[in-house]
Amino acid sequence: MKTAYLLVPFAPLVGAMVAGFAGRAIGKKATHRVAILGVLVSLLASLWVMHDVSQGNTFNGALYSWAVIGKLKMEVGFLIDQLTAMMMVVVTFVSLMVHVYTIGYMEEDDGYQRFFAYISLFTFSMLMLVMSNNLLQLFFGWEAVGLVSYLLIGFWYTKPSAIYANLKAFMVNRVGDFGFVLGIGLLVAWTGSLDYAEIFAAAPNLEKVTIQLIGDTPWSLITVTCICLFVGAMGKSAQFPLHVWLPDSMEGPTPISALIHAATMVTAGIFMVSRMSPLYEMSEVALSFVMIIGAITAFFMGLMGIIQNDIKRVVAYSTLSQLGYMTVALGASAYSVAVFHLMTHAFFKALLFLGAGSVIIGMHHDQDIRHMGGLRKYMPITWITSLIGSLALVGTPFFSGFYSKESIIEAVHHANVPGSGIAYWALLSGVFVTAFYSFRMYFLVFHGKPRFETAHGHDAHGHDAHGHDGHGAHVPHESPWVVTVPLVLLAMLVNTLHRKDLSTETRNLHTERVETLLMGIIALVIGFYDGFFGPGTGSFFVFLFVRVLGHDFLQASANAKVLNMATNLSALGLFASTGHVWWQVGAAMAVANVAGALIGSRLALRYGAGFVRHAFILVVGALILKTGWNALKTLY
């Protein structure tokens, strides 16, 4: 498995190096293909690692020894557990969607190859951060994502506002990183190690250790260390008062807004505190500090979102508010809940940012929501995916955001940490604030009277030389498929992450009569499709049986076999009667096919519905990606 572990971070790095050093020479098409291939390989390897971890296999070890100073070892190593595996899949999947989206969004930009190099390097840096097993490697990934985000926010380096924004992000994060370095230094000084396992093993001995910071007042070493580490998280995850850089980072291209705000940089702080949870559990003061900061951020950043008119800044303040929710969960010691919201937020926030980018493309790069309205009929795909993202964001029941936000509020309600009462009411009030600014943006953009004609009414007056021949030049349009496909995939994920029926247990969702009727309808529709086309019939059967009827994957697979056999036998009879069957070859292939089917069935019966589910997801996912890649090659 070490090969798979190495493949995850280094495949995007290879893509970044090729795009950065040879992008101009190989051209745009080859650049994005190499970069996308690198992230795709990383995603598939991450899925394989997650499957391995789900079987109970973990890894914690050094891969390379960089330096040894006395007893202090500086190494490169990986810690692969459930938290790491989840973060790897989230980062690589969202990054892949952003890479594909970039083809359409940055198509006409002169820095096309440079942008692909940056986002691939960003992905590598984040993966090194989440996979590290020691503070040195964590700090390397921490600073690497900061550096690349600086380059990406200021990507359009001729714009003064972009220069201001990336300098602001850089300076504010250095303030947070100063505290982070102090926290690491205290741990190294008192434990003599950078390795997580060794630090956690030594931590109980430090619980009653005090240090003097100001005068003769004793301070708990663990409390000071945890607060210093959290100051780093305040900068990276944009918590009050170090949040000021994040809204200005909207000066960068929209794809990087999705990457920074969704799955990567801003979640690094949440991940770090979750990873250091054994230390935080030893200090009630540190937990209370974390909770209060998170509550302030969650509520007041939501209020700031209400008064924004730039579509990307609305979503940016939304990110600040949701990061506050995660931070409050950390303060309540609900680390799994915080990470759960991190995961759901990554997908629906990436969806919202990519949707905002699609709107910007359709509006000819006008980002003011006051100039929009009525875009539903011009951009139907963007409209429905943005609606799904908004419903998930506000915590609508039956959408992923509801389950994670409700779990956070419930955890804070039962917390006994000082300040939990204030945090509870701040989060509860924040729910209504989130709903207000989210749907304010949604209705102003997609519903009501179109305002873009009024906003661009000047184009008919003396601007013909610039190609603006009246209003028609500014009629919004749906984005290209390389932009909308990631939106659709993310929307599907957001809508299905919460589903309990995609499990290993059968649920009786309908009466016997209704179930029989539904099975008949499914069989008729899929049979019609199978009669003239065929590919994917079994997958369709399995998916519908699980989704519509509540069957487990093993039962769904068995029923699909029955239906496939019936359709295949009837089709075979028809084809044989017309002389279209090549019996010699068909018989040989049939024997081999039966052997494979018996092996697969035996494995399914041995390992159960969970095995079938994982196999189904991997195979169908691979087919979707292969189909998308073929389409990409055809188009470009």
Steps between C-alpha positions, in 0.01 A plus 500: 500500500796735537499544123137616512582736788782658299287514186234715665708817560764458230270444199371862523859617557609341171207670327599832655863466388404408143248785479740748658822419319376362168152650467595753236681238295229231504201734461170550685336167421795288610542715812149453632501131407818435698380706798156335505655155460724564801208597723287214363771247588520658845122470546492133396793423732320688782185293445711185515662618823159584649376151413809352666451712811133398518623142537683601819848555350695808610856621451733719703863510405790699368592483132807722497732638768594857415714596798583393856597758764588319821189298584275716278413326173376695199325257270256471215230252590134418461220439749217325318184458705129574456545877537783509246320274251187717510700818448694344212180409314341841563806695388566293188137483386432873537837573342411279201171684453683833518758383245229401251308822567815703435512385136187699426551788741863585415488403132585846367744601776865551411608332823313174423799267547625693802162469670492122456851481645388699806184303576678165460775622734231618740350149500842345571561738790165430662546125467842518664338695785220253569715187455784610731584312817717773650491873565789581264323357196173654618670838514649448153156429353356785708740756356490350149123548469550853631764574237301357211183676614701826498593430136143407408324792668738732315482297180395807301805690619430807289191583709579722802211345695643150445844613623339653810297184564787253479725719718220527754450122502874446533546744791194392698598135468851583620344638821320172552805295403708679765271355765508163326880492508500592870265208570720258306808636678344443844412140409850430369662663806299297752457168316820493293315370195316611188315169454128500584502163676796591722349840586165345596676235708694767692204740537352353825826583677460866401143548624605659830811678369484880523709775343537871575419739218427832671626565849463221752161378376512127415348389170416145407747378236231298319260797497761741362612246239144427382411869477819570302421216260145630464629848415653333193162345424335843543717633217473204267131428564413872513358536851433835664702725514733343240217456249557823310705345218240254379239731337776685314634172363206513256732699274639169378328293228182320607646146479756585764230659712332159501829326579601738782156527656371147459738214548844627558658800668222613732437150628866452594446665838196284576696190403798600716291554815322167437836327462625662823180413689683296772673823604187716490309253714747574781413872514147626565623859466629434148173332399301795636723743307450301180123488548457875566713598199301261280165634625599861429614405151191290422247769592662829404648383169151386404374852570774637275379272220159672501638835378727370222411557134791316336387141440838354594529707818160377618620142468833599663330635813288189500822299518619705797172431680511125431861481616375654823254211536785250459712686755219503756467122454873467575452702819217266602738202455279375215795446266324242282207736455734786402666279241159383379400861433839558341425223253143603414603866483783419261258366241211745523730801533706389200167462319397855595832654396505317169137600451595862570777469243253361248273801564796735454581336165138526392484866610816585306701539822258727681499391868243746642182313600304825458565475126360147468153355548296252298803286409303180563373483143839586348715268718283206611784266601675767705163593654409151624851421626521835682161430657622162627815663639298774671259249655795302635667817633198622697451154651178395329379158624596209275806686370852434624547837673202433728651191659842649569371839627232337712765272654717803586214690664399190696860442614536861620165477680633209708850646553610609848790721391479865622343709226299212351169677577600811302635283218174301484284809450751651257484187281122476528465864393758443229271243336244770420771745393641239262157438350448875451822583312498173303154544358546874458781417260310211340183699425687813387706292255254245362151638552312823458519748218821487288718800582800432278345694210468807716848452643651482154272752336797722420628250248266627236641847529830546329664167581454320173872520438551260786264244359207584723223530247212577729363282772525175315872476564432473872223242513609238757574150381564158657863418560689237293476134605847501658354753745158342553609134534690564828196692623270206430735246660543714811124554523445123486754449777347771716156345456610145575761535775229495765307202364473215741359263240835474323610254765538134563150443641167452325220740597137440413407835349173386339219252539534171314250608233673837439842336495382248239358782288822701524712197414281445193543861388878485554523174309293640209702823469842338534392215273403752231842664535676162500321393182667756277811606691597293801815635675459564872171311531607310810626819666169672429310209655718499812484877541119516465439200727712662771368852453130441427430170676743517794673168423854436623766468234520122523125454454492762225785329319326160523171636361688680224650166396153349464382783279820503296464126440143539378582788265814330373320169428218673312743717306716195423200315358414791273858549380549123446185475291637762265847341476691778679669281765862384449463176695867385499638816651193560712522157665866546595436845641193372683707242689749766609219738590327239717827428679545870577140530613538207740813652651330838539186346652706294743684813617169686537351222714816472707547870579138617490315807381772740613747342260250520213431865579868597494562302181197660335612853590856440378396342169229752416724787608778372277258467206373856550853636515605299194198626306575857605863463398403367157260789453771741607741361245237520230415861577854622553 
